[in-house]
Amino acid sequence: MGQLEGKTALIMGVLNEHSLAWAITEALVAEGCACGFTYMPEERMERRVRKTIEGLNSRLIVPCDVQNDAQLQQVFSRAQETYGSLDIVIHSIAFAPRQTFEEPFHKTSRADFQTALDVSAYSLVAVAREALPVLNEYGSLLTLTYGASQRWIPNYNVMAVAKAALECSVRYLAVELGEAKKIRVNAISAGPVKTMAAAGIKGFGSMVERNVVKSPLHETIEPEDVGAAALFLCSSGAKRITGQVYYVDSGYSVMGW
């Protein structure tokens, strides 16, 4: 039997087979976890997600716009109908308009700032609210962040602000969900990985190169490294770990120069 035999998870954020959410899915499924999925309510996104997960025979594949509270409520209602309860929720959702990665940060419009913070940070709060009644005791709510939340990274701009807000939200949610139901809330801070989302960041290739040169291990990371970390944080081995930002970056985050 696998570590997660009999457990259920809702994966929010699979885009394709190269996404970190998919690497996490593969790690959970390999240990016996049954996974349901959400996708952005667009036909092309539905096709892409269904193609990626087609071999899993998932019982739950539902649309979800995290800026729509009614749709979020429906997602967790469907999850409860399908599985009875959940043990894991993976929040791998972030978005900022393309121009925010191309223009100087001080030129960020109010509307673009609000969009980035709403989708990339507030969505975790909204997901936590709807997941609370459905998650089992000692369940796990896990999100993904990046080191730009703590230091300047070229062109990351408003997304860095959103990641900082996301990490702060993890701490507050960890206290409240822990006291309410012993639910653990954590974040994985992954080093730069070549994903569809990363492709929209100007100069992403140099970010990868710098991580290799400056990190103690002198290596970039792979999606499966994030999957392995997620598996641990969602397992009983991490039963007493909550409110943490867990770095998977070849040690880059410890360097001061």
N, C-alpha and C positions, 0 to 999 in steps of 0.2 A: 504494500500500500504506500501511496505517496504521502508527503507531508500534509497535503491539502485535500486528501480524499474526503468526499462528502461536503466540501466547502463550496460556496457560491460567490461569484464576483460580478460586479458591474464595471465594465471597462468603458470609460468615456474619453474618446480622443484618438482612436485608431484612424489613421489616414490611409496608410498602405503598409506593405510588408517591411518598409524601412523605418517606420515610426517607432519611437520609444514605447508607445502604448502597445504596439504589437510585440515587441521584444518582451515586455512584461507579461503579456498574454501567454506567449509561448512558455515562459518560465512557470507560470501558474498552472497551465494546462498539463504540463509535463509531470506535475506533482498531484494530479487528480482533481484540480479545481474545475467546476463548471462555470463558464463565463457567458454573460449576456453583454450586449453592446449597444451603444448609441451612435448616431451619426448626425451631422448637420442636415437639416431638412431640405436638401437639394438633390435632384435626381442624379447628378453626376457623382455626388458624394456617397449616396446610397449604393450606387453601382460599384464604386471603388471599395467601399467597406465590405460589401457582400462578397466581392471577388476575393478579398484578402482573407476572410474568415470562413470561406465556403467549406473547408474540410473539417470544421469543428462541429457542425450540426447543432449550432446554438439554438436554444429555445426562445431567446429574446433578442430581437434586433429592432430597435425603435428610434424614431427621429427625436432629436433634442436640440433646441436652440437655448443655450443657457441664459440668454437675455429675456427669455419668456418664462415667467414663473408658473403659469398654468401648464406649460409643456413639461417643465421639470416635475411638477406634482404628478402629472400623468405617467412620466417615466418610472417613478418609484412606486406608484400604484400598480403599474404593470409588472414591475419586478417582484412585488409582494404577491401578486396573483400567480406569477409563474413559478417562483421559488419558495414562497412562504416567508423567507427572510434572506438577508445577505450577510456575508462574513467580511467582504472586502469591497471597497469602492475605489477605483483608480481614476483620479482626476488629472488628465493629461491635456489640458485645454489652455490655449493662449492665443491672442491675436492683437495686432496693432496694424493700422493702415500702412501700406508699403512706404508711403512718403515719410513716415516717422523714422525709418531706418536710413533714409537718404539725405534728409535735411538736418541742420544743426538742431540740437535739443531745444534751444530757446525759441525756435520757430514752430514748436509743436502747438497746434491749435487746441482750443478748449475742447472741441468736439472729439478730436483724435485722442486727447488725453483721457477723456471720459470713457471712450470706447475701449481703449487698452486696459484701463483699470477695471471696468465692468466685466469684460470677458475674461481677463487673465487673473484677476484677484477676487473680485466680489463673487464670481461664479462659485468659488470654493465655499464661501459662506452659504450661498443659496443651496448648493448641493448638500452641505452638512445638515442644513435645516430639514430638508426633505428625506435625507438618508437616516436620520436619527431614529425614527420609529421602526425602520426596516432592518437596520443593522443589529446583529446579535451582540451580546455582551462580549467584550474583548475583540470586537470587530476592528477593522483597520480602514482608515481613510487616508489615502496616500496621494500626494501631488508631486509635480515636478517643477524644479526651479533652476536657477543658474547663478553663478558667482558674480555676475554683473549687479546683483542686488546689493553687494557689499563694496564694490570698487568699480572705477570707470573702465568700461570696455568700449572701444571704438564702434560707433554707429548703433549701439544697442538702445541708447536714448530712453524713450518713454517706457519701453519694455523692461528696462532695468528698474524703473520706479515701480512698475506693476509687480515685478518679482519681489521687491522689498516688501510691498504691501501683502503679497501672498505669504511670505515667510512669517510676517507678524501675525497674520490671520491664523496660521498654523498653531502658533503658541496660544492664542486666545481660545481657539476651538478645542485644542487639546485639553485645556483646563475644564471647559464647560461640558464637552462630550465625555471626558473621563469621569467627572463627578456624576453626570447623569446616568451613564451606562457602561463605564469602563472602556469606552471606545478610544482607540489610539489614533492620533493624527500626526503624521510625519510628512516630511518632504525629502526627495532625493535631489541633490544639487549635482547635476551631471556636467562633466566637461563637454567641450564642443563635439558634437556628433553630426555626421552628414545625414540629415533628414530633409524631408520636403519643406518643413517649416524653416530650417536653417538656411535653405537655399535663397530665401528672400532677404538675408542680411548681407549688406555690402561689406566686402572684405572678410567673409567668413573663412576663406582658406587661410588667411594669415592668422586668424584666431586659433585654428587647429595647429598650425606650425609653431606658434608661440607656446602653446600648451606642451608640445613635445619638447621644445628646447628648454623651457623653464621648469617643468615639473620634475620632482625628484626621480621618478621612474623613466623620464624621457620617452614617454609613450602617449599616444592618444588613447581614447577609450572606444569601446565598441558597444553597440546596442545591447548585446547579451550581458555586458557588465552591469548595466542598469537593470536588466531583467533579474539577474541573480540577487542584486541588492533589494529589489522590490519583493522577491520571494522571501528573503530573510525577514524583512520588516513586516510582512503580512503573515508570517508563521508564528507558531507558539514560542519559538526561540526568542522572539522580540516582544514577548507578552508584557514586559515592563518598560518598553521604550516608547515614549510619546513626547510630542512637542519639539521634535528634533529636526534639524537639517542635516541630512546624511550625505557626505561628500563622496562622489565617485568621479574623481578627476585626476587620477595618477599623482595626487598630492599637490597639485598646482595651487590649491587654496592656502597652503601653509607658507608659501614663499612670500618674502617681503621685498623682493627686488626683481 
